[in-house]
């Protein structure tokens, strides 16, 4: 299973938060799995404070519980997840940039390792360059020479075409608001690409 990074976290947190709000049963280990150690400590401290409050101030009715500030364990979980989701959303752009940086570092490492290994064997510069680009293709990474290589199987191409048809269908059925949000997302991604190109120069 691929390792989760900061770009996956907001959607996972939203999904778990929706389950909690809907009243679904969620195991404690699953609740803790998406939180940092600091967030877990805050959540545990909030529950300990609630237990202390319940010992000091007794309530007979639901109204009294609300007036005294009693919260259920689920309420504590929901509050913890709301804070975690906000923090994850605020750092999502940074996580995306970090992920892209790691991909570029991996690409450079694969290319340079292959290139210099072949040069050490005595291969000509151009031959080592081609070999290194081929290693990038084998690793499923973009080639340094910019050449597009079709590495997809027939089934993958069919799946890609089906996804494209579904995407077009979904876009055709979108509301004006959803189209506007999609356009904003595309503009943002385009701006990020242009920024990366400037940084490479």
Secondary structure per residue as TSV (DSSP state, phi and psi in degrees):
chain	resnum	aa	ss	phi	psi
A	1	X	-	360.0	131.3
A	2	X	-	-66.0	148.8
A	3	X	-	-72.6	137.4
A	4	X	-	-73.5	142.8
A	5	X	-	-127.6	-176.3
A	6	X	H	-62.7	-18.5
A	7	X	H	-79.0	-22.7
A	8	X	H	-88.0	-27.3
A	9	X	H	-58.9	-47.9
A	10	X	H	-56.2	-42.9
A	11	X	H	-67.2	-37.1
A	12	X	H	-65.8	-42.2
A	13	X	H	-64.6	-42.2
A	14	X	H	-60.3	-43.2
A	15	X	H	-62.9	-46.7
A	16	X	H	-66.3	-38.2
A	17	X	H	-63.5	-40.3
A	18	X	H	-62.6	-39.6
A	19	X	H	-63.1	-43.3
A	20	X	H	-64.9	-44.5
A	21	X	H	-65.2	-31.5
A	22	X	T	-78.4	-5.5
A	23	X	T	84.1	12.4
A	24	X	-	-71.2	152.0
A	25	X	-	-78.7	122.6
A	26	X	-	-126.4	127.7
A	27	X	-	-64.0	146.9
A	28	X	H	-59.5	-38.0
A	29	X	H	-66.2	-32.8
A	30	X	H	-70.5	-34.1
A	31	X	H	-66.9	-42.4
A	32	X	H	-74.8	-23.0
A	33	X	H	-59.8	-33.5
A	34	X	T	-95.6	-1.6
A	35	X	S	-101.9	152.2
A	36	X	-	-76.7	167.1
A	37	X	H	-59.3	-39.2
A	38	X	H	-64.8	-43.4
A	39	X	H	-66.5	-36.9
A	40	X	H	-65.4	-41.8
A	41	X	H	-62.6	-41.8
A	42	X	H	-62.4	-42.6
A	43	X	H	-64.5	-44.8
A	44	X	H	-63.2	-39.1
A	45	X	H	-65.8	-39.3
A	46	X	H	-64.4	-39.0
A	47	X	H	-70.3	-38.2
A	48	X	H	-62.7	-39.9
A	49	X	H	-64.2	-36.8
A	50	X	H	-65.7	-41.9
A	51	X	H	-63.8	-39.6
A	52	X	H	-65.1	-41.8
A	53	X	H	-60.6	-41.2
A	54	X	H	-66.5	-32.9
A	55	X	H	-71.8	-37.2
A	56	X	H	-80.3	-39.3
A	57	X	S	-122.6	109.2
A	58	X	-	-83.8	147.2
A	59	X	-	-133.3	142.1
A	60	X	S	-101.8	-27.8
A	61	X	S	-124.2	167.9
A	62	X	H	-63.2	-36.6
A	63	X	H	-63.3	-42.6
A	64	X	H	-64.6	-40.2
A	65	X	H	-59.5	-44.4
A	66	X	H	-64.9	-43.6
A	67	X	H	-62.5	-35.5
A	68	X	H	-82.6	-10.3
A	69	X	T	88.0	22.5
A	70	X	-	-66.4	143.5
A	71	X	-	-135.6	147.2
A	72	X	-	-82.0	168.5
A	73	X	H	-61.9	-37.0
A	74	X	H	-62.9	-40.8
A	75	X	H	-59.9	-40.7
A	76	X	H	-64.6	-43.5
A	77	X	H	-60.8	-44.8
A	78	X	H	-62.1	-44.8
A	79	X	H	-62.1	-41.1
A	80	X	H	-63.1	-41.6
A	81	X	H	-69.9	-35.2
A	82	X	H	-63.2	-42.9
A	83	X	H	-66.0	-42.3
A	84	X	H	-64.6	-40.3
A	85	X	H	-64.7	-42.6
A	86	X	H	-61.1	-44.7
A	87	X	H	-64.2	-40.7
A	88	X	H	-66.5	-39.9
A	89	X	H	-66.3	-36.8
A	90	X	H	-67.7	-29.5
A	91	X	T	-103.1	10.6
A	92	X	H	-65.0	-42.1
A	93	X	H	-63.2	-43.0
A	94	X	H	-62.0	-40.3
A	95	X	H	-65.1	-39.3
A	96	X	H	-65.0	-43.1
A	97	X	H	-63.2	-39.2
A	98	X	H	-64.7	-41.5
A	99	X	H	-63.9	-42.9
A	100	X	H	-66.1	-38.3
A	101	X	H	-62.2	-43.8
A	102	X	H	-62.4	-39.0
A	103	X	H	-64.6	-40.1
A	104	X	H	-67.6	-39.0
A	105	X	H	-63.8	-42.0
A	106	X	H	-63.1	-43.1
A	107	X	H	-59.9	-46.8
A	108	X	H	-63.5	-40.3
A	109	X	H	-65.1	-46.7
A	110	X	H	-60.4	-47.3
A	111	X	H	-63.0	-51.2
A	112	X	H	-67.6	-38.6
A	113	X	H	-60.2	-45.6
A	114	X	H	-67.9	-42.7
A	115	X	H	-62.1	-50.5
A	116	X	H	-73.5	-27.4
A	117	X	H	-62.9	-43.3
A	118	X	H	-72.3	-34.3
A	119	X	H	-66.1	-39.0
A	120	X	H	-65.0	-28.8
A	121	X	T	-76.6	-8.7
A	122	X	T	99.9	9.3
A	123	X	-	-71.1	153.4
A	124	X	-	-65.2	158.8
A	125	X	H	-57.0	-49.3
A	126	X	H	-64.0	-38.8
A	127	X	H	-66.5	-42.7
A	128	X	H	-64.6	-38.5
A	129	X	H	-61.6	-46.8
A	130	X	H	-63.7	-42.0
A	131	X	H	-61.3	-44.1
A	132	X	H	-62.7	-40.2
A	133	X	H	-64.1	-37.4
A	134	X	H	-65.2	-36.1
A	135	X	H	-64.0	-36.8
A	136	X	H	-62.9	-42.2
A	137	X	H	-61.7	-43.8
A	138	X	H	-62.2	-34.1
A	139	X	T	-82.3	-3.2
A	140	X	T	75.1	25.9
A	141	X	-	-109.0	156.7
A	142	X	-	-63.9	141.2
A	143	X	-	-76.8	148.9
A	144	X	T	-68.8	-32.2
A	145	X	T	-79.5	-0.5
A	146	X	-	76.8	-0.7
A	147	X	-	-70.8	129.6
A	148	X	-	-84.3	129.3
A	149	X	-	-122.0	129.4
A	150	X	-	-81.6	110.7
A	151	X	-	-112.7	4.6
A	152	X	-	-82.5	144.4
A	153	X	-	-76.7	170.2
A	154	X	H	-59.2	-42.2
A	155	X	H	-63.6	-42.8
A	156	X	H	-61.3	-39.6
A	157	X	H	-64.1	-41.2
A	158	X	H	-63.9	-42.0
A	159	X	H	-62.9	-43.8
A	160	X	H	-60.1	-42.6
A	161	X	H	-64.9	-41.0
A	162	X	H	-64.0	-42.4
A	163	X	H	-60.6	-40.7
A	164	X	H	-64.3	-42.5
A	165	X	H	-63.1	-42.6
A	166	X	H	-63.9	-41.6
A	167	X	H	-59.2	-45.3
A	168	X	H	-63.0	-40.3
A	169	X	H	-64.1	-45.4
A	170	X	H	-63.0	-41.6
A	171	X	H	-63.9	-36.4
A	172	X	H	-66.6	-28.5
A	173	X	T	-92.9	1.3
A	174	X	-	-71.3	152.5
A	175	X	-	-77.7	167.4
A	176	X	H	-59.4	-39.8
A	177	X	H	-62.9	-44.4
A	178	X	H	-64.5	-39.1
A	179	X	H	-63.2	-40.8
A	180	X	H	-62.8	-42.3
A	181	X	H	-64.8	-40.3
A	182	X	H	-63.6	-41.3
A	183	X	H	-64.0	-40.5
A	184	X	H	-62.3	-41.5
A	185	X	H	-62.4	-45.1
A	186	X	H	-63.9	-40.3
A	187	X	H	-62.9	-39.9
A	188	X	H	-63.6	-45.0
A	189	X	H	-64.3	-38.2
A	190	X	H	-64.7	-42.1
A	191	X	H	-63.2	-39.0
A	192	X	H	-63.6	-42.3
A	193	X	H	-62.9	-43.3
A	194	X	H	-63.8	-39.2
A	195	X	H	-63.3	-41.5
A	196	X	H	-64.9	-39.4
A	197	X	H	-61.4	-41.4
A	198	X	H	-64.5	-39.1
A	199	X	H	-66.7	-29.0
A	200	X	H	-75.8	-24.2
A	201	X	-	-72.2	360.0
